[in-house]
Amino acid sequence: MSACFGPAGNSDSFSKKYKSSLAAPEWIREQGLDCYEYQCGKGVHVGEETARKLGQKALEAGVRLSLHAPYFINLANPDPESLQKTIGYITSACLAASWMGAERVVIHSGALMKRSRREAQEIALKSLREVIAACDDQGFSHITLCPETMGKINQLGDLDEVLELCTLDPRLIPCIDFGHLYARSLGALEGEEACEKMLDRVEEILGAERASRFHSHFSHIQFTLNGGEKCHRTFADDDGFGPDWTPLAAQVAKRGWSPTFICESAGTQAEDALTMKKIYREFLDSHD
């Protein structure tokens, strides 16, 4: 097993040529990529027929699917009505994922809402337990939920917070967004030593087997000194935005891990995913 690579949604180069995401799996395979994250960030609007067609096309193309749940999920909101909405967003995402045969659903952790990080985390842990129970009750125990590390400083979801959420159930897999971690650390979390420490931490908390198949988002990110993440950039931007992909690729290849890397570059996500794959394969070949 080795890492797989693909885009979050559709690159500009795809959208100029095709009008429907149903063409995406074959196009992704033709680019030399292996996976595709379907975007439901603004709500789960895909119908069953379309989802099943997409799943069939992905199966034929040998492209693995994941799905990004709505952005407005907030596990750290203690309001019971808000929690029911969050459960609804996540179970709707799981239903769509199930239709299309997607194995993983990425979920946001939430905002602090003027609470301490620990208070917000305790609320999120309680909420996620209820989310898992609801997903199981509705027949979605086969879908892997992936809590995501977040890019803004006032959001819940640094690496340790996400790893703690994942300790609630052995089926949970972290979505480690290395661009977000870079942004919320104001550029500190990048480079060989930082990548090694982050991956060591994932293995320490979750064990080698689960750590080896983590889910990931990656892109260069612009940040502000008082807020963290500002916007996603592309590999072609030459203004010094990070994080650098090379040391992370080297670490993953060295460990023989098989994570899923979804590239979230702004418009060039497929092209940049292929660059990521090529660099990773060079390191992998050097270990053979």
Disulfide bonds with the S-S distance in Angstrom:
none
